[in-house]
């Protein structure tokens, strides 16, 4: 990418950012969704708007060269857009219908159960890896037993034992 292309890209992106800061709508989500980090903003590519992605260092350099106020001005605008988006998100959350304490508790319990299921699955995968290692290293069962005691206490699980044999 040549110098002129990068300069035009930075200028076009800045113009689009100004439009997005004045009018928060779904039309500009391609800009607003990238405003939480400078690197993502610098990497935006939009062919119809003559915007090409570049590294953060190049982005800063070309902002300083071709935008009045330089990179600091672009970064302030980025933060302004991010602030508007964040405040809209808070307003949307506050506009949700009130939930009874019981419904809220049931949602929390459901979320906790999903998280526990994820942890149990991860533990089972880790357990399979550990069992394979024990089988390949001639049985370091003491280390495995410590591992099993530690993680079963974290998850509140006990291994099923077949006592009928």
C-alpha positions, 0 to 999 in steps of 0.5 A: 500500500502506498503513501497516498492510499494510506493518507486517503484511508486515514482521512476517509476513516476520520470523516466516517468516524465524525459521521458516526459520532453525530448519528449513532445508528446501525449504518455505522456499526462497522466503525462503532464496533471497532472503537473500543481498541485503537488497533481494531480501528486501525485495521478497518478495511472498507473498499466502498469508502476507500479505507484500508487496514494498516498497523497501529504504528502506520495509522498513528503516523498518517493521522499525525501527518494528514489530520488536523490535531493528529492522532490525539484528535482521532483517539478522542473521537474514538473514545467519544464514540465508545462512550456513546455506545457504552451509554446506549448499552446501559440505557438498553439494559435499564429499559428491560422489563423488571424481573421478579427476585425469583426469576432472577434467582432462577436465571442465576442458578441456570447460569451457574449450572451451565458454568459448572457443566463447562468446568466438568467437561474441561475437567474430564478432558484434563483427566483423560490427558492425565490418565494417558500420561500415567499410562505412558510413564509407568504409573505415577499414581501418587501425582494423579491422586493429588490431582484428582483430590484437588479438582474433585474438591473444586467441583464438588464431585466424587468419582463413582466407584464400582464396589460390586466387583 
